[in-house]
């Protein structure tokens, strides 16, 4: 016997035994335990925690003729949530929302580059005007110096034109995202027939173009790390702090996790200013304790290593629940393969322009660092690389544009010593120094939205800006 779909407030008249069957059997069919409360002659069976989330069934007392009045109330979203096409549409809308957020991240990150491009263009025009107006008023030496400088800048002119063309591409992408969002919203309102496959292809094409654009404009090789900026001194010697790499610009929340093992308390500060002042925060108590300091917040969820296991946990802040957890095959844990500073740092999660990553090692690859790309929804491994670099020799590590950068120490005098390129499965030794001000780094993560390194250094929360060198092809290729 099946339960028909009902409109809100629908009233059914049926036999008392049918009503009894519904009240006793429906909760088990749905797969939930009901809670019963009585008020006078009527009985209320709540199948979910709150009426906003699911069915409610009301039954009255039996009528003299042996019949009874049964009222089933179903929230509007419940009917839709059980429809496969609606679920597919919602997933598409989530993808478009992620593309839109990524667009904003890309624009934020390229803003400084655009300012530099414009200043260089102004400088070139100024130099060109001075050369044209020189007509003998400059000394031979000054004229040659000016001409030499202009010659050095000339190759930039084609790059500048390409860069401006790329910015126009971003504008077009943003408009396509806006149009597609409008189409999806209209379809959601009507819930009529629609070409799901066509919409899916449009979303996938947008994602691909956005990824290519991000790689072309925002990515490059690490060439410099700025002086440290101490944001706050708070907590113990070890810990982690971070912002959401996928959050829109208006969202500046900061998450703070003190300690490196058995912790469950996560503080969420409303803004960076609140974090600095230690005010205006809420607390999340994780259902399972964490290990290490390699946590990351990505698209509203915290990804962390469950204590004394190789399990990856995805905890959703808004619902305060674990969405998914999965073992990372063969990954060492419980101080089997930590960084050189120890601290249960066997598993390190990272986010860059390409998505979510896990850095760890296994017995099978003799303790060398493994880099794995993870699906953020299922936590399944998409692809893995063996870098050949022993993890116990690494101080800390971070990902930028699909490249793993490894520091040679967590103590004073540290520098970025090794780089592994996942796009070519190759590596090189580097020499990028940075000032380790407090002499003990236990967390080092890159934030692609802000193009900055977040660091926990001996009880201090520290930021570094990074310099990326990227060449823009004059032929229009990446």
C-alpha positions in Angstrom: 0.0 0.0 0.0 1.4 3.3 -1.0 1.0 6.7 0.7 -0.3 9.3 -1.9 1.3 12.7 -2.2 -0.7 15.3 -0.4 -1.0 19.1 -0.5 -0.5 21.0 2.7 -3.5 20.7 4.9 -5.1 17.9 2.8 -7.8 16.0 4.7 -8.4 12.3 4.1 -11.4 10.3 5.2 -10.7 6.6 5.7 -11.4 3.6 7.9 -10.1 3.6 11.4 -7.9 0.5 10.7 -6.2 2.4 7.8 -5.6 5.3 10.1 -4.1 3.0 12.6 -1.8 1.4 10.0 -0.6 4.8 8.9 0.2 5.9 12.4 2.1 2.8 13.2 3.7 1.8 9.9 4.5 5.0 8.2 7.3 6.0 10.5 9.1 2.7 10.0 8.6 3.0 6.2 10.2 6.4 6.2 13.0 5.0 8.4 12.5 7.3 11.4 11.4 6.8 15.0 8.3 8.8 15.7 7.6 10.7 18.9 4.0 10.8 20.2 2.3 13.6 22.1 -1.4 13.7 23.1 -3.6 16.7 23.4 -7.2 16.0 24.3 -8.8 13.5 22.0 -6.3 13.9 19.1 -3.0 12.2 18.6 0.0 13.9 17.0 2.9 11.7 15.5 5.9 13.8 14.5 8.2 12.0 12.1 11.0 14.6 12.2 12.5 16.9 14.8 10.7 20.0 13.6 7.6 20.6 11.3 9.8 22.5 8.9 11.8 19.4 8.1 9.2 16.7 7.2 5.8 15.0 7.6 3.3 15.5 10.5 0.4 13.2 10.9 -2.7 14.2 12.9 -5.6 11.7 13.7 -8.9 12.5 15.4 -11.1 10.4 17.6 -13.1 7.7 15.9 -16.5 8.9 14.6 -19.8 7.0 15.5 -20.1 5.5 12.1 -16.7 3.8 12.5 -14.8 6.3 10.4 -12.3 8.9 11.5 -10.8 12.1 10.1 -7.1 11.9 9.4 -5.1 15.0 8.4 -1.6 14.7 7.0 0.5 17.9 6.8 3.5 17.8 4.4 5.8 20.9 4.1 6.1 22.1 0.5 9.8 21.3 0.3 9.3 17.7 1.3 7.3 16.8 -1.8 10.0 18.4 -4.0 12.9 16.8 -2.1 11.6 13.4 -3.0 11.4 14.2 -6.7 14.5 13.0 -8.6 14.4 15.8 -11.1 14.1 18.4 -8.4 17.1 17.0 -6.6 19.2 17.1 -9.8 18.1 20.7 -10.3 19.2 21.6 -6.8 22.6 20.0 -7.4 23.0 22.0 -10.5 22.1 25.2 -8.7 24.7 24.4 -6.0 27.3 23.9 -8.8 26.4 27.3 -10.3 26.7 28.9 -6.8 30.1 27.4 -6.4 31.2 28.7 -9.8 29.8 32.2 -8.8 31.8 32.1 -5.6 35.0 31.0 -7.5 34.5 33.9 -9.9 34.5 36.3 -6.9 37.6 34.7 -5.5 39.4 35.0 -8.9 38.4 38.7 -9.1 39.7 39.4 -5.6 43.0 37.6 -6.3 43.7 39.4 -9.6 42.8 42.8 -8.4 46.4 43.6 -7.3 47.7 42.2 -10.6 45.4 44.5 -12.5 46.5 47.5 -10.5 50.1 46.6 -11.3 49.2 46.2 -15.0 47.6 49.6 -15.2 50.5 51.3 -13.5 52.9 49.7 -15.9 50.8 50.8 -18.8 50.8 54.4 -17.5 54.6 54.2 -17.1 55.1 53.0 -20.6 52.9 55.7 -22.1 54.8 58.3 -20.1 58.2 57.0 -21.2 57.0 56.9 -24.8 55.8 60.5 -24.7 59.1 61.7 -23.2 61.0 59.9 -26.0 58.8 61.5 -28.7 59.2 65.0 -27.1 62.9 64.7 -26.5 64.0 66.3 -29.8 67.5 67.0 -28.5 66.6 68.5 -25.1 68.0 65.5 -23.3 71.7 64.7 -23.0 73.0 61.7 -25.0 73.4 59.7 -21.7 69.9 60.5 -20.5 68.4 59.7 -23.9 70.2 56.3 -24.0 69.0 55.5 -20.4 65.5 56.4 -21.3 65.6 54.5 -24.5 67.1 51.5 -22.7 64.3 51.5 -20.1 61.7 51.7 -22.8 63.3 48.8 -24.7 63.1 46.7 -21.5 59.4 47.5 -21.1 58.4 47.0 -24.8 57.8 43.2 -24.5 55.2 44.0 -21.8 52.9 45.8 -24.3 51.6 42.5 -25.8 51.2 41.0 -22.4 49.2 44.0 -21.2 46.8 43.7 -24.2 46.4 40.0 -23.5 45.8 40.7 -19.8 43.1 43.2 -20.6 41.5 40.6 -22.9 41.5 38.1 -20.2 39.8 40.5 -17.8 37.0 40.9 -20.5 36.7 37.1 -20.4 36.1 37.2 -16.7 33.3 39.8 -17.2 31.7 37.6 -19.9 31.9 34.5 -17.6 30.3 36.5 -14.8 27.4 37.4 -17.1 27.0 33.8 -18.2 26.8 32.7 -14.5 24.2 35.4 -13.8 22.1 34.3 -16.8 22.3 30.6 -16.0 21.4 31.3 -12.4 18.3 33.2 -13.5 17.3 30.3 -15.8 17.7 27.8 -13.0 15.7 29.9 -10.6 12.9 30.3 -13.1 12.8 26.5 -13.7 12.7 25.9 -10.0 9.7 28.2 -9.7 7.8 26.4 -12.4 9.1 22.9 -11.8 7.9 21.9 -15.3 9.7 19.9 -17.9 13.2 21.0 -18.6 16.3 19.8 -20.5 18.4 18.7 -17.5 21.2 17.3 -19.8 21.5 20.6 -21.6 21.7 22.5 -18.3 24.3 20.1 -17.0 26.5 20.6 -20.0 26.3 24.3 -19.6 27.3 24.1 -16.0 30.2 21.8 -16.8 31.4 24.0 -19.6 31.3 27.0 -17.2 33.3 25.1 -14.6 35.9 24.1 -17.1 36.3 27.7 -18.5 36.5 29.1 -15.0 39.2 26.6 -14.0 41.2 27.4 -17.2 40.8 31.1 -16.5 42.0 30.8 -12.9 45.0 28.8 -14.0 45.9 31.4 -16.6 45.4 34.5 -14.6 45.9 33.6 -10.9 48.5 30.9 -10.9 52.2 30.9 -11.1 55.4 29.7 -9.5 56.2 30.8 -6.0 59.1 33.3 -6.1 58.8 35.1 -2.8 57.3 35.2 0.7 56.8 38.5 2.5 57.8 39.5 6.0 55.4 38.0 8.7 52.4 39.9 9.9 51.5 38.9 13.4 47.7 38.9 13.8 47.4 37.7 17.4 49.2 35.8 20.1 46.7 33.3 21.5 46.6 29.7 22.7 49.2 27.0 23.2 52.4 26.3 21.2 50.5 24.2 18.6 47.2 24.8 16.8 45.6 26.1 13.6 43.5 29.0 12.3 41.9 29.7 9.0 39.2 31.3 6.9 37.0 29.7 4.3 38.8 29.7 0.9 35.4 29.6 -1.0 33.5 32.2 1.0 32.3 35.4 -0.7 34.1 38.7 0.1 31.4 39.7 2.6 32.2 36.6 4.7 35.3 37.1 6.8 34.8 34.5 9.5 37.8 33.0 11.2 38.0 29.5 12.7 40.4 28.8 15.6 41.5 25.3 16.9 43.9 25.2 19.8 46.1 22.1 20.3 47.2 19.2 18.1 45.4 16.1 19.4 42.1 15.0 21.1 40.6 18.5 20.7 36.9 19.0 19.8 36.4 22.7 20.4 36.3 25.0 17.4 35.8 28.7 17.8 34.1 30.6 14.9 34.7 34.4 15.0 32.4 36.7 13.0 35.3 38.7 11.5 39.1 39.0 11.6 38.7 42.1 13.8 36.6 40.1 16.3 39.3 37.4 16.2 42.0 40.0 17.0 40.0 41.3 19.9 38.8 37.8 21.1 35.1 38.7 20.9 31.9 37.9 19.1 32.4 34.1 18.5 30.4 30.9 18.7 31.6 27.5 19.6 31.3 24.2 17.7 31.9 20.9 19.6 33.0 18.3 17.1 31.5 14.8 17.4 34.9 13.2 17.0 38.3 14.6 18.3 40.9 15.7 15.8 44.6 14.8 15.3 47.3 17.1 14.1 46.9 20.7 12.8 46.3 20.1 9.1 42.6 21.1 9.1 41.0 23.3 6.5 37.7 25.1 6.0 36.3 24.8 2.5 32.9 25.8 1.2 31.3 25.9 4.7 32.7 22.7 6.0 35.7 21.7 8.1 37.9 18.8 6.9 40.0 17.1 9.6 41.7 13.9 10.6 39.8 11.9 13.2 42.1 11.1 16.2 43.8 7.7 16.2 42.6 6.8 12.7 43.2 7.6 9.1 39.6 8.7 8.7 38.9 12.1 7.0 35.9 13.9 8.5 33.8 16.5 6.8 31.9 18.6 9.4 29.3 21.1 8.2 29.2 24.2 10.3 25.7 25.4 9.5 24.0 22.1 10.3 26.5 21.2 13.0 26.7 17.7 11.6 29.1 15.3 9.9 28.2 15.1 6.3 30.6 12.3 5.4 33.7 10.5 6.7 36.0 8.1 4.9 39.3 6.3 5.5 42.2 7.4 3.4 43.6 4.1 2.0 46.9 3.1 3.5 47.5 6.5 5.1 49.7 6.5 8.2 48.3 8.0 11.4 49.0 8.4 15.2 52.5 9.8 14.6 53.6 7.1 12.2 54.5 9.6 9.4 54.3 13.1 10.9 56.2 16.2 9.8 59.6 16.7 11.6 57.9 18.6 14.4 55.7 15.6 15.3 52.3 16.5 16.8 50.2 13.8 15.1 50.7 15.7 11.8 50.4 12.5 9.7 47.6 13.9 7.5 47.5 17.5 6.2 44.5 18.9 4.3 44.9 21.8 1.9 42.9 23.9 -0.5 44.3 25.7 -3.6 42.9 27.0 -6.9 42.3 23.4 -8.0 40.3 22.2 -5.0 40.8 19.9 -2.0 44.0 18.0 -1.3 45.4 15.5 1.3 49.1 15.2 2.0 50.2 12.1 3.9 52.3 9.0 3.4 52.0 5.2 3.5 54.2 2.2 4.2 53.9 1.2 0.5 55.8 4.3 -0.6 58.5 4.1 2.1 57.4 7.2 4.0 57.6 9.6 1.0 55.0 12.3 0.8 51.9 11.4 -1.2 49.7 14.1 -2.6 46.1 13.1 -3.3 43.3 15.2 -4.9 40.0 14.5 -3.0 36.4 14.9 -4.1 35.1 17.4 -1.5 31.6 15.8 -1.6 32.5 12.1 -1.2 36.1 12.4 0.1 37.1 9.8 -2.4 40.6 10.0 -3.9 40.5 11.3 -7.4 44.3 10.9 -8.2 47.5 10.5 -6.2 51.2 11.4 -6.7 54.3 10.0 -5.0 56.6 13.0 -4.6 59.7 11.1 -3.5 60.3 13.5 -0.6 60.5 11.9 2.9 57.7 13.4 5.0 59.7 13.1 8.3 62.3 15.5 6.8 59.7 18.1 6.0 59.0 21.0 8.4 55.6 21.8 6.9 54.0 22.0 3.4 51.3 23.8 1.4 49.7 23.7 -2.0 49.6 26.6 -4.6 48.2 26.1 -8.1 48.6 22.3 -8.0 52.2 22.6 -6.7 53.3 21.2 -3.4 55.8 23.4 -1.6 57.8 21.9 1.3 59.8 23.7 3.9 63.1 22.2 5.1 62.5 23.0 8.7 59.9 24.1 11.3 62.6 26.0 13.3 64.5 29.2 12.7 66.1 29.7 9.3 63.4 27.8 7.4 62.9 28.2 3.7 60.8 26.7 0.9 63.1 24.0 -0.2 61.2 21.6 -2.5 58.4 21.9 -5.1 56.4 19.1 -6.7 54.4 19.8 -9.8 51.3 17.6 -10.1 50.6 18.7 -13.7 53.9 17.3 -14.9 54.6 14.8 -12.1 58.0 16.4 -11.7 59.9 18.2 -8.9 62.7 20.6 -8.3 64.7 22.0 -5.3 64.0 25.6 -4.6 65.4 28.4 -2.4 62.7 30.7 -1.2 63.5 32.0 2.3 61.0 33.4 4.8 61.3 34.9 8.2 60.3 32.3 10.9 59.9 35.0 13.6 58.9 32.8 16.5 61.0 29.7 15.6 58.4 26.9 15.7 55.9 26.5 12.9 53.2 23.8 13.5 50.8 24.8 10.8 51.3 26.4 7.4 48.4 26.7 4.9 47.8 28.7 1.7 44.5 30.6 1.2 43.9 31.1 -2.6 41.2 33.7 -2.0 43.7 36.0 -0.2 46.9 34.7 -1.8 48.4 34.5 1.7 49.9 31.9 4.0 48.3 31.2 7.3 50.7 30.1 10.0 50.6 29.0 13.7 54.0 29.9 15.0 54.7 29.1 18.7 51.4 30.3 19.9 51.2 33.2 17.4 48.8 33.5 14.5 50.8 34.9 11.6 50.2 35.8 7.9 52.6 36.0 5.0 51.8 37.4 1.5 53.2 35.4 -1.4 54.6 36.4 -4.8 53.7 34.2 -7.8 55.5 34.6 -11.1 53.3 33.7 -14.1 53.8 34.3 -17.8 50.8 35.3 -19.9 51.1 33.9 -23.4 50.8 36.5 -26.1 49.2 33.8 -28.3 46.3 33.6 -25.9 47.2 30.2 -24.5 47.5 29.4 -20.8 
